[in-house]
Amino acid sequence: MTSSSLEETEQLAAWLAARAEAGTVIGLDGDLGAGKTAFSQQFARHLGVNGVVNSPTFTIIKEYEGRLPLYHMDVYRLSVDEADELGLDEYFYGDGVCLVEWSSLITELMPEQYLHIQLETTGETNRIITLSSQGGPYGEWCRDLNEKWGSMNEQQ
């Protein structure tokens, strides 16, 4: 799918946040500046998180309270062994929602079921957003989003 504005990306974040439940895990990947943190901020707001949400680049994991607990992770600076020592399974299989920036760096530690979002910059505000299901309800989410997003893009 394509997004030509921050508002369109926010629609995706809102749609996903509305469906999130305990144990939802979303991996986010893309080059620096592709919009991973911006997406995370929008997702958090629509999950009911109040206050500032910023990149956990140096803190690795930030926790927020919303409709569900939100665990925002940035694993860019970690080796797989270092990430494994954090006990990520407790977050992945816990009571909240996990957003994992740079998830492709720890693929072997990701849960069996998660949604992967790849963000690609194609202009100042344009993005190609590729969603892929790694089991669970995420295949249905991807199908529903393809139908919804296709009709949204046709209306513009």
N, C-alpha and C positions, 0 to 999 in steps of 0.2 A: 504494500500500500504506500501511497505517497502522502506527505503532509507539506503544505506550502506555508504554514504559519504555526506559531506557538499555540494559537487557539485550537487548531486542528489536532495537534499533538495532545493538548489538554483533553480534548474529547475522548481520545483513546485512553488516557490515564484515568479519566472519570469512569469510563465504561468498565475498565478492569477493576478499579477500586470498588465499584458497586458489587462486583461478583466475588471479590476476595473473601476468603474465610480462613479460619485457623489452619495453618499448614500450607497456605499458598506460597509458592516460591517463584520469583521472577528473576531470571538472569538478564542483565543488560550489558551489551557490548557495542563498541563503536570507537572510532578514533577520538583523541582528545578534542573536546569541543563539539562532539556530535549530538549532545543533548541528553546524556544519561542522567546527570544531576538535575537538569530542568524537568525531565520526565518524572524523576523521583519526587521532586518538590510538588508537582501537580498531583501525582498519585497520592502523596501524603495528605495534601489538603482535602482531596475527595474521600480519603479514608477518615477524615475528621480530626486530623492532627492540627493543633493550633500552634502558632509561633513559627520561628525560623527553622527551616530544614536546609542544611548545607552538606556539602560533600564530606564524607567521613574519611577522606584520603589519609590523614595522619592518625586518626583515632581508630581506624579500621571498622569499628561497628558503632553506630549511634542508635539509641533506642528512643522511640517516641510513643506516646499514648494517643490513641484515636478510638474509633469504633472497635478496632482490634489493635493489639500492640504491633508496632512497625519496627522491624530491625533492618536498618539501612547499612549495607556493607560495601566497602571498597577494598578489593583484594589485590589491587594493582601492584603494591609494594611487597607482597608476600610470596614466598615460595610455597609450593604445595605442602611441604612438611610444616611450615609455619602456620599455614591456614588450618591444617589438620589439627594442630595443637590447640587451636582456639575452641574446639568442640562445636563446630558448626552444626552438627546433627541436632544438638539441643535446640538450636534456633529453627532449623528446617522442619523438625517434627514437633515443634512446640505449639504454643497457644496463639501465635501471631503470624504476621505476613513478613516475608523476607524479600528485600530487593538487593540483588548482588551485582554491583558494578564490576565489570571485567570478569564475569563468570567463566568465560572461555579459558582463563588461566588456571582454573581449578576444576575443570570438567569432571575429573575422576572423583572429586569430593561432593559434587552436586547430588541432590537426591535423585532417585530413579524417575520421579515425576516432577516436572517443572515447566514453566513457560519461558522460552528464550526470545528475547527481543534484540535484534540487530539494528542499529541506527547508522545510517550512512548519509553524510552531508553531500548535497548536490547543488548547493547555492547558499546564499546568506541565511535564508529562512527555510529553504526546501530540504526535506529529508525523505529518504526511502526507508521505510520501516518494515522489516521482515520479522514475522512472528513464526515460531515453530514450536510444536507441541512435543514434549518429552513425556508422554503418557498422561494418565489421570483425566481430569475434565478439560484439559487444555486443548485437545483436538476439537472438541465441540466449541470452545471459545474461539479458536481460530476460524472455524467454518462460519460461526455467527458473525464474527468481525468482518470477514471477507464479504459477506452479504451486506452488512450494514455499511461498511466503509465504501463499497462499490456504489451503493445508492447515494451516499453522501457526496462522493466525488462527482457523480452524474448531475446532481442538483446545482452545482456551482457553475 
